């Protein structure tokens, strides 16, 4: 990409975001597909919705307990 194809952009960002913004900028320059991936991530409102591992484990424990209870009822019934 020629420098004539670029335009300077000044942003205010927290200090702890500077490195990630530099990395995103570098990747956008080097990887022609990255902009599509980044746009898709930004457009996907569910992309950053996550459940902490401890909550996932707690939910799995509940599911296992329910399965065990159902199996016990089937075995005794």
MODELLER restraints for C-alpha pairs under 7 A, 6 or more apart:
rsr = mdl.restraints
at = mdl.atoms
rsr.add(forms.Gaussian(group=physical.xy_distance, feature=features.Distance(at['CA:27:A'], at['CA:34:A']), mean=6.87, stdev=0.5))
rsr.add(forms.Gaussian(group=physical.xy_distance, feature=features.Distance(at['CA:28:A'], at['CA:34:A']), mean=5.91, stdev=0.5))
rsr.add(forms.Gaussian(group=physical.xy_distance, feature=features.Distance(at['CA:28:A'], at['CA:35:A']), mean=6.18, stdev=0.5))
rsr.add(forms.Gaussian(group=physical.xy_distance, feature=features.Distance(at['CA:41:A'], at['CA:47:A']), mean=6.25, stdev=0.5))
